[in-house]
Amino acid sequence: MITKKILLILSFATLTACNTTTPISDVNDVKNPHVFVPESYVSMSCIEHEGVSYIYDFSIEEPIASGPLGGRMVHGSSCGGLIAAGYALPKAWFPGMKVKVRWKPNGRDYVEKTTNIMRYDAIGDLYVHFFKDDQVRVVSALPYPESKNHPILENVTVPPPEEE
């Protein structure tokens, strides 16, 4: 009987030792890939601004803070329509959200640049804006690029300053 009680106490102690919690200081800590960051899967698209040759295809790397899949490249296709690609985007924007964008302009080799995702208050589809001289900006927005409420209007020829 005493042996059963001792085994019960030892098993209880073993199980409670496995149930420890580690405090998370900042859920937006991009340097710690094991921090849970709530995300949503969004569609993505690209917009070619004046002076940009035709984009055959493009890919966007998911932010490293997006959990175990962070850092994978999500592939798009040519510009001109939404791609339901299942891009994992954090629900809340945080400073330093950098992504790598890779694209194939008409008649040229692939170009690859790292840029910040512009600040967003509400999560929306992901849009990659291509400008002349291989400049690129990435935004998450609810309104389509044709809307006057989109962060980067379609008729803009110079990219907005890159945010930190």
C-alpha positions as CSV (number, residue, x, y, z in Angstrom):
1,M,0.0,0.0,0.0
2,I,2.8,2.4,0.9
3,T,4.5,1.5,-2.4
4,K,1.4,2.4,-4.4
5,K,1.2,5.8,-2.6
6,I,4.9,6.5,-3.2
7,L,4.5,5.6,-6.9
8,L,1.4,7.8,-7.1
9,I,3.3,10.8,-5.6
10,L,6.3,10.2,-7.9
11,S,4.1,10.1,-11.0
12,F,2.3,13.2,-9.9
13,A,5.6,15.0,-9.3
14,T,6.9,13.9,-12.7
15,L,3.8,15.0,-14.5
16,T,3.7,18.4,-12.8
17,A,7.4,18.9,-13.7
18,C,6.4,18.6,-17.4
19,N,3.8,21.3,-17.0
20,T,6.1,24.2,-16.5
21,T,5.4,27.4,-18.3
22,T,8.0,29.7,-19.7
23,P,7.1,33.4,-19.5
24,I,7.1,35.2,-22.9
25,S,8.4,38.7,-22.5
26,D,7.4,40.0,-25.9
27,V,5.3,38.2,-28.5
28,N,6.7,40.4,-31.2
29,D,10.3,39.3,-30.6
30,V,11.5,38.5,-34.1
31,K,14.9,37.2,-32.8
32,N,13.2,34.2,-31.0
33,P,11.6,32.0,-33.5
34,H,9.8,29.9,-30.8
35,V,7.5,32.7,-29.7
36,F,3.9,32.2,-30.8
37,V,2.8,35.0,-33.2
38,P,-0.9,34.8,-34.1
39,E,-1.3,34.8,-37.9
40,S,-3.8,34.6,-40.7
41,Y,-3.5,33.1,-44.1
42,V,-4.0,35.7,-46.8
43,S,-3.9,35.9,-50.6
44,M,-1.2,37.8,-52.4
45,S,-0.8,39.8,-55.6
46,C,1.6,42.1,-57.3
47,I,1.3,45.5,-59.0
48,E,3.7,46.8,-61.7
49,H,4.1,50.5,-61.6
50,E,5.1,52.7,-64.5
51,G,8.6,51.9,-65.9
52,V,8.5,48.2,-64.8
53,S,8.8,45.5,-67.4
54,Y,6.4,42.6,-67.2
55,I,6.9,40.4,-64.1
56,Y,6.7,36.7,-65.1
57,D,6.6,35.4,-61.5
58,F,7.5,36.4,-58.0
59,S,8.0,34.8,-54.5
60,I,7.8,36.3,-51.0
61,E,9.4,34.9,-48.0
62,E,7.2,34.6,-44.9
63,P,8.5,36.6,-41.9
64,I,10.7,34.4,-39.6
65,A,8.5,35.2,-36.6
66,S,5.6,33.4,-38.3
67,G,6.2,30.2,-36.4
68,P,7.6,26.9,-37.7
69,L,6.9,27.7,-41.4
70,G,8.5,31.2,-41.2
71,G,11.1,31.8,-43.8
72,R,9.5,29.6,-46.5
73,M,9.1,31.2,-49.9
74,V,5.5,31.5,-51.2
75,H,5.3,31.5,-54.9
76,G,3.1,33.8,-57.0
77,S,2.8,34.1,-60.7
78,S,2.6,37.1,-63.1
79,C,1.0,40.3,-61.9
80,G,-2.6,41.0,-62.4
81,G,-4.9,39.1,-60.0
82,L,-5.1,37.7,-56.5
83,I,-3.3,34.4,-55.8
84,A,-4.8,32.3,-53.0
85,A,-1.4,31.2,-51.9
86,G,-1.9,30.8,-48.2
87,Y,0.6,33.4,-47.1
88,A,1.0,33.3,-43.3
89,L,1.0,36.9,-42.2
90,P,1.1,37.9,-38.5
91,K,-2.2,39.4,-37.4
92,A,-0.4,42.4,-35.8
93,W,2.3,44.4,-37.6
94,F,5.5,44.8,-35.6
95,P,8.7,46.8,-36.3
96,G,11.3,45.0,-38.3
97,M,9.0,42.7,-40.3
98,K,11.4,42.1,-43.2
99,V,10.7,39.8,-46.1
100,K,12.7,38.7,-49.1
101,V,11.1,39.2,-52.5
102,R,12.3,37.4,-55.6
103,W,11.0,38.2,-59.0
104,K,11.6,37.6,-62.7
105,P,11.3,40.7,-64.9
106,N,10.8,40.3,-68.7
107,G,14.1,39.4,-70.4
108,R,16.2,39.5,-67.3
109,D,17.5,37.2,-64.6
110,Y,15.8,36.9,-61.2
111,V,16.1,39.9,-58.9
112,E,16.1,39.4,-55.1
113,K,15.6,42.2,-52.5
114,T,14.8,42.3,-48.8
115,T,12.3,44.9,-47.7
116,N,10.1,45.8,-44.8
117,I,6.4,45.1,-44.8
118,M,4.8,48.5,-44.4
119,R,2.8,49.2,-41.2
120,Y,-0.7,47.9,-41.1
121,D,-3.5,48.3,-38.5
122,A,-5.8,45.6,-39.9
123,I,-4.6,42.5,-41.7
124,G,-5.5,42.2,-45.4
125,D,-4.3,40.7,-48.6
126,L,-0.6,41.0,-49.3
127,Y,0.4,43.2,-52.3
128,V,3.9,43.5,-53.7
129,H,4.5,46.8,-55.6
130,F,7.2,46.8,-58.2
131,F,8.8,50.1,-59.2
132,K,11.5,51.0,-61.7
133,D,15.2,50.5,-60.8
134,D,14.3,47.2,-59.0
135,Q,12.6,48.9,-56.1
136,V,9.9,47.0,-54.2
137,R,7.4,47.7,-51.4
138,V,5.2,45.1,-49.6
139,V,1.9,46.1,-48.0
140,S,-1.0,44.3,-46.3
141,A,-4.3,46.1,-47.1
142,L,-8.0,45.4,-47.2
143,P,-8.8,47.7,-50.1
144,Y,-7.7,46.7,-53.6
145,P,-4.9,48.7,-55.3
146,E,-7.6,50.3,-57.5
147,S,-9.1,52.0,-54.4
148,K,-8.1,55.5,-53.3
149,N,-7.7,54.0,-49.8
150,H,-5.0,51.5,-50.7
151,P,-1.6,52.5,-49.0
152,I,0.2,52.8,-52.4
153,L,-1.9,54.1,-55.3
154,E,-1.5,52.4,-58.7
155,N,-0.6,55.6,-60.5
156,V,2.3,56.4,-58.2
157,T,5.7,56.2,-60.0
158,V,8.0,56.7,-57.0
159,P,8.0,54.2,-54.1
160,P,7.1,55.6,-50.7
161,P,10.0,55.7,-48.2
162,E,10.8,52.3,-46.6
163,E,9.6,52.1,-43.0
164,E,11.4,50.5,-40.2
